[in-house]
Amino acid sequence: MFTSIRHRISIIACTIATAALGVEFSMASKAAYAVVDLLTCTGPYTASYNPGLTLLEPKQTVVSFNSTPFTCLISTDPTITSATSNSGAVTITASCTLATSPGEYEATYYWSNGNYSKVVFKETVQAKPGGQTVFISFGEVKEGQFQGAKATRNLTLFALDLLQCATPSGVTSATGTDTIELTGL
């Protein structure tokens, strides 16, 4: 198991409280044991939906995503100041008011020092505070730099346009922030 239930609840509670207050959220509080922050990077995120998300009808939707360059404010490796990640797509059941977890997925991060980390995310929790959609995924670096480190990804999509949700075509894109944190014990 990647984190304790208490840690997960803390992350969800902090995310909901932070989103409700309109404050940018980068990472939840740490558990009582010593965790070493290896890396924390944040950047903008764009998602496209096909078909678009409508107000009340959850349906199979292909979500194409693109994270643009991340800025790395915390890093134990001084040669890492920024990163990019791979684009991709997942199929979920979603509407403007509901979204299912994408299940297990991979993301590859390319660091400014020329190295990479392939992360497998196995667990995702989701909340919709204040109209925003927040996905918090837990995984592990399986390949590349930081192999064996624990990974937490916080993806926050800003509130959707409810008027657009009410149209037949629905919402076809959203923007937000994407934060990756790698930790080791």
BELLIN-V291761 format. One record per residue. PSI is psi in radians with two decimals (999 if undefined). OMEGA is omega in radians with two decimals (none if undefined). D_LAST is the distance of its C-alpha to the last C-alpha in whole Angstrom. Layout:
psi=(PSI;PSI)
omega=(OMEGA;OMEGA)
d_last=(D_LAST;D_LAST)
This chain:
psi=(2.39;-0.69;2.81;2.81;-0.73;-0.71;-0.76;-0.79;-0.70;-0.75;-0.81;-0.81;-0.77;-0.71;-0.84;-0.81;-0.75;-0.77;-0.70;-0.57;-0.17;0.39;2.43;2.36;2.21;-0.79;2.62;3.01;2.79;2.69;3.00;-0.40;2.84;2.07;2.29;2.09;1.98;-0.61;2.41;2.14;2.49;2.51;3.00;2.76;2.46;2.34;2.46;2.48;2.28;1.94;2.91;2.76;2.28;3.00;-0.95;-0.14;1.63;2.34;2.83;2.19;2.35;2.12;1.97;2.35;2.70;2.07;2.17;3.12;2.38;2.62;2.26;1.89;-0.44;2.21;2.31;-0.23;1.87;-0.23;-0.10;1.92;-0.26;3.00;2.85;2.88;2.87;2.62;2.90;-2.91;2.56;2.72;2.20;2.91;2.17;2.76;-3.07;-0.32;-0.05;2.48;2.42;2.82;2.51;-0.08;-2.79;2.39;2.86;2.63;2.43;2.25;2.30;1.97;2.73;-0.22;0.09;-0.17;3.06;2.88;2.20;2.11;2.35;2.04;2.18;-0.41;2.38;2.30;2.65;2.47;2.76;1.14;2.33;0.53;-0.20;2.75;2.18;2.12;2.22;2.05;2.51;2.34;-2.77;2.53;2.05;-0.31;2.56;-2.84;2.47;0.36;2.32;-0.23;2.65;2.55;2.39;2.22;2.22;1.92;2.01;2.07;2.24;2.81;2.37;2.71;1.86;-0.52;-0.71;-0.58;-0.54;-0.12;2.79;-0.61;-0.36;-2.92;2.19;-0.09;2.79;2.74;2.85;-2.68;2.65;2.15;2.30;2.30;2.23;2.32;2.72;2.78;999)
omega=(-3.00;3.14;3.14;3.09;3.14;3.12;3.12;3.13;3.10;3.12;-3.12;-3.13;3.12;3.14;-3.13;-3.13;-3.12;3.14;3.14;3.12;-3.14;-3.14;3.11;-3.06;3.11;3.12;3.13;-3.14;-3.11;3.05;-3.04;-3.13;-3.07;3.08;3.14;3.04;3.09;-2.98;2.97;-3.12;-3.12;3.08;3.12;-3.05;3.07;3.08;3.05;-3.09;3.10;-0.05;-3.12;3.11;3.10;-2.96;-2.98;-3.06;3.04;3.13;3.07;-3.09;3.04;3.11;3.06;-3.05;3.14;3.03;3.11;-3.00;3.08;2.96;-3.10;-3.11;3.11;3.08;3.05;3.09;-3.06;3.11;3.10;3.10;-3.14;-3.13;2.94;3.07;-3.13;2.99;-3.14;-3.14;3.03;3.05;3.12;2.97;-3.02;2.95;3.10;-3.09;-3.08;3.02;3.09;3.10;3.11;-3.08;-3.13;3.08;3.13;3.00;3.09;3.14;-3.13;-3.04;-3.11;3.11;3.11;3.10;3.12;3.00;3.04;-3.09;3.00;3.10;-3.06;-3.10;3.08;3.00;-3.04;3.06;3.11;3.13;3.05;3.13;3.09;3.04;-3.11;3.03;3.04;-3.08;3.14;-3.13;-3.09;3.05;-3.08;-3.05;3.05;-3.13;-3.12;3.13;-3.12;3.13;3.04;-3.11;3.01;3.13;3.10;-3.14;-3.14;3.06;-3.09;-3.07;3.13;3.10;-3.07;3.07;3.09;3.09;-3.08;3.14;3.13;-3.13;3.09;3.12;-3.09;3.08;3.10;3.09;3.12;3.13;-3.13;3.13;3.07;3.07;3.06;-3.13;3.04;3.14;none)
d_last=(14;12;12;14;18;18;15;17;20;19;18;22;24;22;23;27;27;27;29;32;32;32;29;27;23;20;17;17;16;12;12;12;9;7;5;6;9;10;13;15;19;22;25;28;29;32;33;36;38;41;42;42;40;43;43;43;44;40;41;39;38;36;34;34;31;30;28;29;27;24;24;20;20;16;15;13;16;20;22;20;22;23;23;25;25;27;30;30;32;31;34;33;36;36;39;38;37;35;33;31;27;27;26;23;24;22;22;22;21;23;21;24;23;25;22;21;18;19;17;18;18;19;20;22;23;26;28;31;31;34;35;32;30;26;24;20;19;15;15;13;14;16;18;18;16;12;13;10;8;9;12;14;18;20;24;26;30;33;35;38;42;43;47;45;44;47;49;50;47;44;42;41;38;35;33;30;26;23;20;17;13;11;7;4;0)
